[in-house]
Structure formats: C-alpha cells, structure tokens
Amino acid sequence: MKGKHLVILIAPLAGVSVLVAHFWGGPWSTMRWIGFAMILFGFAMWSVAHVQLGTSFSATAQARKLVTHGIYSKVRNPIYVFGSIALAGVCLFIEMPIILLAFLLLIPIQILRARKEAQVLENAFGEDYRAYRKNTWF
C-alpha cells in the first residue's frame, strides 16, 4: 500500500481514537453505544472499500479502471455509503443528534457526486458499466 493511501486510512482511525478517548470516562448511553457501533462498522467497511478500489481512488471523478469485485460487486459507491454511516455514528456518539440535521445536507451532495462519477464511468466503459450498474445498489 502506498504512503498516501496509508495516510487516508490512518487519519480517520486516529480521529476516532481521539474521540473515544475523550468520551471514555463518562457514562455510555444507548445512543453512544449505537453511534460507536456505527463508527466501527462504517470505518471498517470504508477501509475495505478503499483498499479494494486501490489505485482507482481519487478525489475527483476519473475513469482509471472499473472496479467490480468485493464490496463493489454489491454497492457502486461504498466509500460514500460507509463513510456516511461512520459520520452519522459520530453524531450519535457525541450525543448531539441535532447535528444529524446538518449531516442530512451531505446526502444530496454525495448523490450529486455519485451521479457525476457514474457519467464519467459510463462514458469511459460504456456497456460494461451499464451492465454493472444494473446489478448493484447506489
């Protein structure tokens, strides 16, 4: 794994570690436990998706390679999906569910980004991408 990819994986893990350390001493409510579980699940799946995407990962929509294995065989945009689950978990973990309202503004942005990526991939891979899209979610 290249250095920049390792940093992309380690940075969120460090952030979660600091968050958990900060709240470790206080009582853990049901909401905090649910948030913690969502963070762990979301980050773990986000990490797997990032590794499976490999060198095709980029901050902008690019068509380097059509990745259709692993998580990508079921979900076209697992980085968005599982990253969102982890962020929603953070909102619950810090016991400020009102922040979830701000989080909801992120969803249309992610949908727009996914559509732009879909257009780039369809232009580059044509029928292969359309067939892949029919068999996957989001």
N, CA and C atoms as a LAMMPS dump frame, in Angstrom:
ITEM: TIMESTEP
0
ITEM: NUMBER OF ATOMS
414
ITEM: BOX BOUNDS ff ff ff
-5.0000000000000000e+02 5.0000000000000000e+02
-5.0000000000000000e+02 5.0000000000000000e+02
-5.0000000000000000e+02 5.0000000000000000e+02
ITEM: ATOMS id mol type element x y z
1 1 1 N 0.853 -1.175 0
2 1 2 C 0 0 0
3 1 3 C 0.893 1.229 0
4 2 1 N 0.57 2.189 -0.844
5 2 2 C 1.376 3.389 -0.96
6 2 3 C 1.135 4.31 0.222
7 3 1 N 2.096 5.211 0.457
8 3 2 C 2.053 6.109 1.597
9 3 3 C 0.79 6.935 1.707
10 4 1 N 0.348 7.542 0.595
11 4 2 C -0.838 8.398 0.674
12 4 3 C -2.087 7.584 1.008
13 5 1 N -2.149 6.349 0.527
14 5 2 C -3.299 5.51 0.847
15 5 3 C -3.275 5.1 2.314
16 6 1 N -2.112 4.866 2.843
17 6 2 C -1.986 4.527 4.252
18 6 3 C -2.427 5.7 5.121
19 7 1 N -2.059 6.916 4.741
20 7 2 C -2.466 8.111 5.487
21 7 3 C -3.984 8.266 5.443
22 8 1 N -4.583 8.001 4.285
23 8 2 C -6.039 8.111 4.143
24 8 3 C -6.742 7.148 5.086
25 9 1 N -6.149 5.996 5.342
26 9 2 C -6.743 5.019 6.248
27 9 3 C -6.446 5.332 7.709
28 10 1 N -5.248 5.839 7.998
29 10 2 C -4.845 6.08 9.379
30 10 3 C -5.472 7.34 9.958
31 11 1 N -5.645 8.387 9.162
32 11 2 C -6.175 9.658 9.668
33 11 3 C -7.558 9.501 10.319
34 12 1 N -8.535 8.858 9.664
35 12 2 C -9.832 8.689 10.336
36 12 3 C -9.736 7.81 11.582
37 13 1 N -8.886 6.804 11.539
38 13 2 C -8.711 5.943 12.707
39 13 3 C -8.168 6.744 13.887
40 14 1 N -7.222 7.631 13.625
41 14 2 C -6.677 8.489 14.687
42 14 3 C -7.77 9.398 15.236
43 15 1 N -8.589 9.964 14.351
44 15 2 C -9.678 10.833 14.793
45 15 3 C -10.674 10.105 15.676
46 16 1 N -11.036 8.888 15.287
47 16 2 C -11.959 8.085 16.084
48 16 3 C -11.328 7.747 17.43
49 17 1 N -10.047 7.442 17.436
50 17 2 C -9.354 7.122 18.689
51 17 3 C -9.384 8.302 19.654
52 18 1 N -9.143 9.501 19.153
53 18 2 C -9.192 10.693 19.997
54 18 3 C -10.606 10.916 20.523
55 19 1 N -11.591 10.733 19.669
56 19 2 C -12.987 10.898 20.06
57 19 3 C -13.363 9.923 21.177
58 20 1 N -13.019 8.667 20.997
59 20 2 C -13.332 7.654 22.004
60 20 3 C -12.582 7.945 23.309
61 21 1 N -11.306 8.308 23.215
62 21 2 C -10.525 8.614 24.416
63 21 3 C -11.15 9.777 25.19
64 22 1 N -11.636 10.777 24.466
65 22 2 C -12.242 11.942 25.11
66 22 3 C -13.496 11.561 25.892
67 23 1 N -14.301 10.675 25.346
68 23 2 C -15.571 10.307 25.973
69 23 3 C -15.49 9.023 26.809
70 24 1 N -14.32 8.429 26.933
71 24 2 C -14.188 7.118 27.572
72 24 3 C -14.682 7.105 29.009
73 25 1 N -14.368 8.146 29.785
74 25 2 C -14.671 8.151 31.218
75 25 3 C -16.13 8.326 31.565
76 26 1 N -16.886 8.996 30.718
77 26 2 C -18.287 9.273 31.038
78 26 3 C -19.165 8.057 30.865
79 27 1 N -20.387 8.14 31.337
80 27 2 C -21.309 7.01 31.131
81 27 3 C -21.654 6.875 29.645
82 28 1 N -21.768 5.647 29.222
83 28 2 C -22.089 5.371 27.822
84 28 3 C -23.565 5.018 27.725
85 29 1 N -24.315 5.929 27.126
86 29 2 C -25.745 5.715 26.92
87 29 3 C -25.954 4.763 25.736
88 30 1 N -27.206 4.375 25.552
89 30 2 C -27.551 3.54 24.397
90 30 3 C -27.192 4.255 23.103
91 31 1 N -27.46 5.567 23.035
92 31 2 C -27.147 6.326 21.827
93 31 3 C -25.643 6.299 21.547
94 32 1 N -24.836 6.434 22.58
95 32 2 C -23.381 6.412 22.391
96 32 3 C -22.923 5.043 21.896
97 33 1 N -23.481 3.965 22.443
98 33 2 C -23.097 2.627 22.006
99 33 3 C -23.493 2.385 20.546
100 34 1 N -24.694 2.832 20.174
101 34 2 C -25.134 2.679 18.78
102 34 3 C -24.215 3.481 17.864
103 35 1 N -23.911 4.721 18.257
104 35 2 C -23.006 5.548 17.468
105 35 3 C -21.638 4.9 17.324
106 36 1 N -21.123 4.346 18.422
107 36 2 C -19.815 3.687 18.397
108 36 3 C -19.824 2.496 17.442
109 37 1 N -20.903 1.704 17.493
110 37 2 C -21.021 0.554 16.588
111 37 3 C -21.078 1.019 15.132
112 38 1 N -21.801 2.104 14.878
113 38 2 C -21.889 2.639 13.508
114 38 3 C -20.529 3.146 13.039
115 39 1 N -19.782 3.791 13.942
116 39 2 C -18.441 4.274 13.586
117 39 3 C -17.544 3.097 13.217
118 40 1 N -17.523 2.079 14.076
119 40 2 C -16.666 0.918 13.812
120 40 3 C -17.046 0.224 12.51
121 41 1 N -18.325 -0.044 12.328
122 41 2 C -18.788 -0.712 11.116
123 41 3 C -18.501 0.145 9.885
124 42 1 N -18.896 1.409 9.942
125 42 2 C -18.714 2.299 8.799
126 42 3 C -17.256 2.461 8.422
127 43 1 N -16.404 2.685 9.428
128 43 2 C -14.984 2.859 9.133
129 43 3 C -14.354 1.57 8.612
130 44 1 N -14.722 0.429 9.189
131 44 2 C -14.162 -0.849 8.732
132 44 3 C -14.541 -1.111 7.274
133 45 1 N -15.803 -0.923 6.944
134 45 2 C -16.251 -1.168 5.57
135 45 3 C -15.691 -0.117 4.61
136 46 1 N -15.596 1.136 5.062
137 46 2 C -14.994 2.202 4.258
138 46 3 C -13.545 1.849 3.936
139 47 1 N -12.827 1.319 4.931
140 47 2 C -11.422 0.945 4.738
141 47 3 C -11.292 -0.19 3.734
142 48 1 N -12.154 -1.198 3.863
143 48 2 C -12.124 -2.318 2.922
144 48 3 C -12.407 -1.808 1.509
145 49 1 N -13.407 -0.944 1.376
146 49 2 C -13.753 -0.398 0.053
147 49 3 C -12.588 0.401 -0.518
148 50 1 N -11.934 1.168 0.326
149 50 2 C -10.798 1.97 -0.139
150 50 3 C -9.665 1.072 -0.635
151 51 1 N -9.376 0.02 0.111
152 51 2 C -8.318 -0.918 -0.293
153 51 3 C -8.715 -1.618 -1.589
154 52 1 N -9.969 -2.051 -1.709
155 52 2 C -10.411 -2.729 -2.921
156 52 3 C -10.394 -1.804 -4.138
157 53 1 N -10.597 -0.525 -3.917
158 53 2 C -10.554 0.437 -5.018
159 53 3 C -9.131 0.643 -5.505
160 54 1 N -8.171 0.481 -4.613
161 54 2 C -6.751 0.545 -4.982
162 54 3 C -6.364 1.853 -5.646
163 55 1 N -5.657 1.754 -6.749
164 55 2 C -5.147 2.943 -7.429
165 55 3 C -6.237 3.7 -8.177
166 56 1 N -7.444 3.183 -8.188
167 56 2 C -8.546 3.891 -8.833
168 56 3 C -9.129 4.971 -7.93
169 57 1 N -8.699 5.028 -6.671
170 57 2 C -9.197 6.059 -5.755
171 57 3 C -8.692 7.433 -6.186
172 58 1 N -9.597 8.403 -6.197
173 58 2 C -9.223 9.79 -6.459
174 58 3 C -10.28 10.704 -5.857
175 59 1 N -9.902 11.944 -5.622
176 59 2 C -10.834 12.912 -5.042
177 59 3 C -11.814 13.433 -6.085
178 60 1 N -11.459 13.322 -7.351
179 60 2 C -12.336 13.774 -8.431
180 60 3 C -12.767 12.569 -9.26
181 61 1 N -13.845 12.743 -10.003
182 61 2 C -14.362 11.652 -10.835
183 61 3 C -13.393 11.354 -11.976
184 62 1 N -12.836 10.146 -11.961
185 62 2 C -11.918 9.704 -13.002
186 62 3 C -12.241 8.26 -13.349
187 63 1 N -11.923 7.878 -14.563
188 63 2 C -12.206 6.516 -15.025
189 63 3 C -10.897 5.795 -15.273
190 64 1 N -10.245 5.381 -14.204
191 64 2 C -8.971 4.666 -14.344
192 64 3 C -9.205 3.188 -14.637
193 65 1 N -10.167 2.611 -13.899
194 65 2 C -10.454 1.18 -14.018
195 65 3 C -11.847 0.951 -13.445
196 66 1 N -12.604 0.033 -14.019
197 66 2 C -13.928 -0.299 -13.494
198 66 3 C -13.756 -1.386 -12.437
199 67 1 N -13.915 -1.014 -11.179
200 67 2 C -13.746 -1.947 -10.067
201 67 3 C -15.103 -2.577 -9.772
202 68 1 N -15.178 -3.899 -9.896
203 68 2 C -16.458 -4.601 -9.723
204 68 3 C -16.348 -5.798 -8.773
205 69 1 N -15.262 -5.903 -8.04
206 69 2 C -15.09 -7.05 -7.13
207 69 3 C -15.316 -6.617 -5.678
208 70 1 N -15.414 -7.603 -4.806
209 70 2 C -15.575 -7.328 -3.38
210 70 3 C -16.848 -6.549 -3.088
211 71 1 N -16.734 -5.545 -2.238
212 71 2 C -17.886 -4.719 -1.879
213 71 3 C -18.483 -4.063 -3.125
214 72 1 N -17.627 -3.731 -4.076
215 72 2 C -18.084 -3.072 -5.299
216 72 3 C -18.969 -3.964 -6.157
217 73 1 N -19.027 -5.255 -5.865
218 73 2 C -19.929 -6.133 -6.609
219 73 3 C -21.377 -5.958 -6.158
220 74 1 N -21.578 -5.311 -5.011
221 74 2 C -22.926 -5.081 -4.472
222 74 3 C -23.292 -3.602 -4.407
223 75 1 N -22.299 -2.741 -4.109
224 75 2 C -22.54 -1.308 -3.914
225 75 3 C -21.573 -0.538 -4.799
226 76 1 N -22.117 0.348 -5.66
227 76 2 C -21.253 1.115 -6.572
228 76 3 C -20.443 2.182 -5.859
229 77 1 N -20.945 2.724 -4.779
230 77 2 C -20.276 3.824 -4.081
231 77 3 C -20.112 3.521 -2.594
232 78 1 N -19.412 2.447 -2.249
233 78 2 C -19.313 2.085 -0.836
234 78 3 C -18.556 3.111 0.012
235 79 1 N -17.65 3.855 -0.577
236 79 2 C -16.932 4.859 0.207
237 79 3 C -17.907 5.928 0.692
238 80 1 N -18.843 6.331 -0.158
239 80 2 C -19.856 7.303 0.262
240 80 3 C -20.808 6.691 1.291
241 81 1 N -21.275 5.489 1.02
242 81 2 C -22.255 4.844 1.896
243 81 3 C -21.669 4.605 3.287
244 82 1 N -20.513 3.953 3.35
245 82 2 C -19.967 3.596 4.653
246 82 3 C -19.336 4.789 5.366
247 83 1 N -18.83 5.748 4.609
248 83 2 C -18.35 6.983 5.225
249 83 3 C -19.5 7.733 5.87
250 84 1 N -20.652 7.724 5.225
251 84 2 C -21.831 8.382 5.78
252 84 3 C -22.321 7.678 7.045
253 85 1 N -22.277 6.356 7.037
254 85 2 C -22.664 5.608 8.245
255 85 3 C -21.743 5.974 9.402
256 86 1 N -20.436 6.04 9.134
257 86 2 C -19.482 6.398 10.189
258 86 3 C -19.727 7.825 10.699
259 87 1 N -19.982 8.768 9.8
260 87 2 C -20.24 10.144 10.222
261 87 3 C -21.537 10.256 11.022
262 88 1 N -22.563 9.542 10.611
263 88 2 C -23.808 9.531 11.387
264 88 3 C -23.539 8.941 12.772
265 89 1 N -22.686 7.928 12.821
266 89 2 C -22.307 7.338 14.102
267 89 3 C -21.601 8.339 15.003
268 90 1 N -20.758 9.167 14.426
269 90 2 C -20.085 10.207 15.211
270 90 3 C -21.119 11.155 15.819
271 91 1 N -22.103 11.543 15.023
272 91 2 C -23.156 12.437 15.532
273 91 3 C -23.875 11.824 16.728
274 92 1 N -24.157 10.54 16.653
275 92 2 C -24.813 9.856 17.773
276 92 3 C -23.851 9.662 18.944
277 93 1 N -22.613 9.317 18.634
278 93 2 C -21.629 9.046 19.677
279 93 3 C -21.392 10.269 20.569
280 94 1 N -21.332 11.435 19.961
281 94 2 C -21.101 12.642 20.764
282 94 3 C -22.399 13.145 21.38
283 95 1 N -23.458 12.37 21.166
284 95 2 C -24.782 12.625 21.748
285 95 3 C -25.308 14.009 21.405
286 96 1 N -25.157 14.347 20.119
287 96 2 C -25.712 15.59 19.601
288 96 3 C -26.494 15.267 18.331
289 97 1 N -27.633 14.573 18.487
290 97 2 C -28.377 14.147 17.304
291 97 3 C -28.843 15.319 16.44
292 98 1 N -28.892 16.529 16.991
293 98 2 C -29.273 17.692 16.201
294 98 3 C -28.293 17.905 15.047
295 99 1 N -27.04 17.472 15.24
296 99 2 C -26.041 17.585 14.18
297 99 3 C -26.414 16.697 12.994
298 100 1 N -27.225 15.675 13.246
299 100 2 C -27.688 14.818 12.146
300 100 3 C -28.451 15.628 11.104
301 101 1 N -29.096 16.708 11.53
302 101 2 C -29.795 17.56 10.564
303 101 3 C -28.804 18.18 9.584
304 102 1 N -27.681 18.652 10.104
305 102 2 C -26.633 19.187 9.218
306 102 3 C -26.067 18.068 8.353
307 103 1 N -25.933 16.892 8.936
308 103 2 C -25.426 15.731 8.206
309 103 3 C -26.33 15.408 7.014
310 104 1 N -27.641 15.597 7.188
311 104 2 C -28.584 15.308 6.105
312 104 3 C -28.314 16.165 4.878
313 105 1 N -27.7 17.322 5.056
314 105 2 C -27.343 18.161 3.914
315 105 3 C -26.241 17.521 3.072
316 106 1 N -25.472 16.652 3.683
317 106 2 C -24.396 15.974 2.973
318 106 3 C -24.93 14.943 1.972
319 107 1 N -26.069 14.375 2.249
320 107 2 C -26.606 13.304 1.411
321 107 3 C -26.847 13.764 -0.032
322 108 1 N -27.514 14.903 -0.268
323 108 2 C -27.68 15.326 -1.675
324 108 3 C -26.345 15.605 -2.364
325 109 1 N -25.375 16.095 -1.619
326 109 2 C -24.049 16.347 -2.197
327 109 3 C -23.416 15.031 -2.629
328 110 1 N -23.526 14.002 -1.791
329 110 2 C -22.968 12.691 -2.136
330 110 3 C -23.691 12.098 -3.353
331 111 1 N -24.999 12.298 -3.431
332 111 2 C -25.76 11.783 -4.577
333 111 3 C -25.302 12.475 -5.858
334 112 1 N -25.101 13.782 -5.807
335 112 2 C -24.616 14.511 -6.983
336 112 3 C -23.227 14.041 -7.392
337 113 1 N -22.352 13.832 -6.425
338 113 2 C -21.007 13.329 -6.738
339 113 3 C -21.086 11.946 -7.376
340 114 1 N -21.953 11.084 -6.829
341 114 2 C -22.104 9.73 -7.374
342 114 3 C -22.618 9.778 -8.811
343 115 1 N -23.544 10.671 -9.086
344 115 2 C -24.065 10.798 -10.457
345 115 3 C -22.982 11.265 -11.416
346 116 1 N -22.157 12.211 -10.984
347 116 2 C -21.068 12.691 -11.833
348 116 3 C -20.078 11.558 -12.117
349 117 1 N -19.742 10.796 -11.078
350 117 2 C -18.842 9.661 -11.269
351 117 3 C -19.464 8.633 -12.217
352 118 1 N -20.764 8.391 -12.066
353 118 2 C -21.446 7.425 -12.937
354 118 3 C -21.357 7.859 -14.396
355 119 1 N -21.509 9.139 -14.636
356 119 2 C -21.429 9.649 -16.013
357 119 3 C -20.021 9.467 -16.575
358 120 1 N -19.015 9.757 -15.769
359 120 2 C -17.626 9.593 -16.209
360 120 3 C -17.35 8.123 -16.514
361 121 1 N -17.8 7.228 -15.638
362 121 2 C -17.575 5.795 -15.844
363 121 3 C -18.358 5.263 -17.042
364 122 1 N -19.582 5.74 -17.215
365 122 2 C -20.358 5.293 -18.363
366 122 3 C -19.718 5.759 -19.665
367 123 1 N -19.222 6.978 -19.688
368 123 2 C -18.546 7.483 -20.888
369 123 3 C -17.292 6.669 -21.21
370 124 1 N -16.59 6.241 -20.168
371 124 2 C -15.336 5.512 -20.379
372 124 3 C -15.548 4.023 -20.653
373 125 1 N -16.514 3.405 -19.969
374 125 2 C -16.647 1.947 -20.03
375 125 3 C -17.932 1.465 -20.7
376 126 1 N -18.806 2.385 -21.076
377 126 2 C -19.998 2.076 -21.856
378 126 3 C -20.848 0.949 -21.325
379 127 1 N -21.047 -0.073 -22.159
380 127 2 C -21.948 -1.178 -21.824
381 127 3 C -21.481 -1.958 -20.6
382 128 1 N -20.174 -2.092 -20.416
383 128 2 C -19.667 -2.787 -19.222
384 128 3 C -20.162 -2.089 -17.954
385 129 1 N -20.115 -0.762 -17.94
386 129 2 C -20.566 -0.016 -16.759
387 129 3 C -22.083 -0.127 -16.607
388 130 1 N -22.826 -0.026 -17.712
389 130 2 C -24.284 -0.116 -17.632
390 130 3 C -24.719 -1.484 -17.092
391 131 1 N -24.06 -2.546 -17.519
392 131 2 C -24.375 -3.886 -17.004
393 131 3 C -24.04 -3.984 -15.516
394 132 1 N -22.914 -3.436 -15.138
395 132 2 C -22.508 -3.426 -13.722
396 132 3 C -23.526 -2.654 -12.894
397 133 1 N -23.951 -1.512 -13.395
398 133 2 C -24.871 -0.645 -12.671
399 133 3 C -26.203 -1.336 -12.411
400 134 1 N -26.667 -2.155 -13.355
401 134 2 C -27.947 -2.862 -13.202
402 134 3 C -27.921 -3.852 -12.036
403 135 1 N -26.734 -4.342 -11.695
404 135 2 C -26.623 -5.38 -10.67
405 135 3 C -26.123 -4.875 -9.319
406 136 1 N -26.049 -3.559 -9.155
407 136 2 C -25.539 -3.001 -7.903
408 136 3 C -26.474 -1.922 -7.374
409 137 1 N -26.283 -1.593 -6.113
410 137 2 C -27.069 -0.557 -5.444
411 137 3 C -26.231 0.695 -5.31
412 138 1 N -26.848 1.866 -5.417
413 138 2 C -26.238 3.189 -5.281
414 138 3 C -24.845 3.212 -5.862
